[in-house]
Amino acid sequence: MRRLRAGLAVALLAALLGGCVGDPQASYCRAVERNQAALGEIVGTGARDALLQALPHFDDLASRAPRDIAEDWREVTRAVTRLQNAFDAAEVDPATFDPMSPPEDLSEEALLRIQRAAADLDRPVTRTALARVEQHALDVCGTPLGL
């Protein structure tokens, strides 16, 4: 009888621990908490390139996102990555880029690519996705991302 109880206790403990370790919401919420301070600092600077600075944090959260928010994270990271790629290809520093006065040596094609990528961030689907990931972090994890 004692062995049976001990066996049941071990099985129950393993099931409970296994559930915690594999819980995507819990893992995601830990990532939200881990990234929240850095995201708040980045956004708080008001820098022109704040979203680009936040991209590594977005990628981390997107990689851990549970199914119910994963598509929204894909949309956010896709749009921000597209803008980062446009700046990289143009060899332009996004922190100092002024769309009203672009660098003289910037090609028309590169400028158009940056403008399109920036406009992509302002699409309703991208703005909605950004709002959803923020709201999800608050509702599910109890932690605002500060976006």
VMD Tcl script that draws the C-alpha trace (Angstrom):
set ca {
  {0.00 0.00 0.00}
  {2.84 2.37 0.86}
  {4.49 1.68 -2.53}
  {1.22 2.38 -4.30}
  {0.82 5.73 -2.55}
  {4.45 6.63 -3.21}
  {4.05 5.64 -6.86}
  {0.88 7.73 -7.18}
  {2.58 10.70 -5.50}
  {5.54 10.48 -7.89}
  {3.21 10.18 -10.89}
  {1.14 13.15 -9.74}
  {4.24 15.25 -9.10}
  {5.67 14.37 -12.52}
  {2.39 15.27 -14.20}
  {2.22 18.60 -12.38}
  {5.82 19.49 -13.11}
  {5.51 18.36 -16.69}
  {2.47 20.59 -17.13}
  {4.31 23.62 -15.82}
  {7.42 23.06 -17.87}
  {5.52 22.61 -21.10}
  {2.91 25.34 -20.57}
  {3.32 27.77 -23.48}
  {1.41 30.54 -21.69}
  {3.68 30.35 -18.66}
  {6.81 30.33 -20.80}
  {5.51 33.25 -22.84}
  {4.55 35.24 -19.74}
  {8.05 34.75 -18.30}
  {9.43 36.13 -21.59}
  {7.02 39.08 -21.43}
  {8.21 39.87 -17.91}
  {11.86 39.46 -18.94}
  {11.49 41.80 -21.95}
  {9.10 44.36 -20.45}
  {11.66 46.66 -18.80}
  {13.85 46.85 -21.89}
  {10.87 47.54 -24.14}
  {9.66 50.26 -21.80}
  {13.09 51.91 -21.86}
  {13.31 51.72 -25.65}
  {9.86 53.16 -26.21}
  {10.40 55.74 -23.47}
  {13.34 57.27 -25.32}
  {11.05 58.42 -28.09}
  {13.79 57.58 -30.57}
  {12.87 57.46 -34.24}
  {14.19 53.95 -34.44}
  {12.53 52.65 -31.26}
  {10.62 49.88 -33.05}
  {13.82 48.75 -34.73}
  {15.66 48.73 -31.40}
  {12.80 46.65 -30.01}
  {13.01 44.06 -32.80}
  {15.24 41.56 -30.91}
  {12.76 41.65 -28.03}
  {9.84 41.24 -30.44}
  {11.60 38.26 -32.03}
  {12.10 36.68 -28.60}
  {8.44 37.13 -27.70}
  {7.26 35.94 -31.10}
  {9.32 32.76 -30.78}
  {7.61 31.97 -27.47}
  {4.11 33.19 -28.32}
  {1.27 30.77 -27.68}
  {-1.02 29.91 -30.57}
  {-3.67 32.47 -29.73}
  {-1.30 35.39 -30.28}
  {1.37 33.91 -32.56}
  {-0.10 35.25 -35.82}
  {-0.20 38.78 -34.43}
  {3.44 38.52 -33.37}
  {4.35 37.26 -36.85}
  {2.67 40.33 -38.36}
  {4.50 42.71 -36.02}
  {7.92 41.14 -36.52}
  {7.41 40.85 -40.28}
  {6.63 44.55 -40.63}
  {9.45 45.74 -38.37}
  {11.94 43.38 -40.01}
  {10.94 44.67 -43.43}
  {11.75 48.22 -42.31}
  {15.06 47.11 -40.78}
  {15.96 45.34 -44.02}
  {15.14 48.46 -46.04}
  {17.46 50.58 -43.89}
  {20.18 47.92 -43.99}
  {19.99 47.62 -47.77}
  {20.17 51.41 -48.12}
  {23.05 51.57 -45.63}
  {21.20 54.31 -43.76}
  {21.15 54.78 -40.00}
  {17.48 54.71 -38.99}
  {18.25 56.70 -35.83}
  {19.27 59.74 -37.86}
  {17.12 59.25 -40.96}
  {14.81 62.17 -41.71}
  {12.18 61.27 -44.31}
  {11.71 64.98 -45.10}
  {15.41 65.38 -45.82}
  {16.86 62.01 -46.85}
  {20.58 61.64 -47.50}
  {21.55 63.09 -50.86}
  {23.30 59.91 -51.95}
  {20.24 57.74 -51.21}
  {18.83 56.28 -54.40}
  {15.18 56.82 -55.30}
  {14.69 53.04 -55.19}
  {16.13 52.77 -51.67}
  {14.03 55.71 -50.48}
  {10.89 54.11 -51.91}
  {11.72 50.82 -50.21}
  {12.10 52.59 -46.84}
  {8.88 54.58 -47.39}
  {6.92 51.45 -48.30}
  {8.24 49.55 -45.31}
  {7.39 52.47 -43.01}
  {3.90 52.67 -44.50}
  {3.55 48.93 -43.93}
  {3.93 49.54 -40.20}
  {0.97 51.90 -40.34}
  {-1.36 49.45 -42.08}
  {-4.49 48.62 -40.07}
  {-3.53 44.93 -39.87}
  {-0.13 45.79 -38.38}
  {-1.50 48.39 -35.96}
  {-4.19 45.93 -34.88}
  {-1.62 43.17 -34.36}
  {0.52 45.49 -32.24}
  {-2.49 46.44 -30.14}
  {-3.44 42.77 -29.73}
  {0.00 41.67 -28.51}
  {0.00 44.54 -26.02}
  {-3.50 43.70 -24.77}
  {-2.75 39.96 -24.63}
  {0.35 40.55 -22.50}
  {-1.71 42.65 -20.12}
  {-4.74 40.33 -19.99}
  {-2.99 36.97 -19.90}
  {0.33 37.79 -18.25}
  {-0.68 40.80 -16.19}
  {2.31 42.67 -17.63}
  {2.05 45.58 -20.04}
  {4.63 45.63 -22.80}
  {4.65 49.41 -22.79}
  {4.34 49.78 -26.54}
}
mol new
graphics top color blue
foreach p $ca { graphics top sphere $p radius 0.5 }
foreach p [lrange $ca 0 end-1] q [lrange $ca 1 end] { graphics top cylinder $p $q radius 0.2 }
display resetview
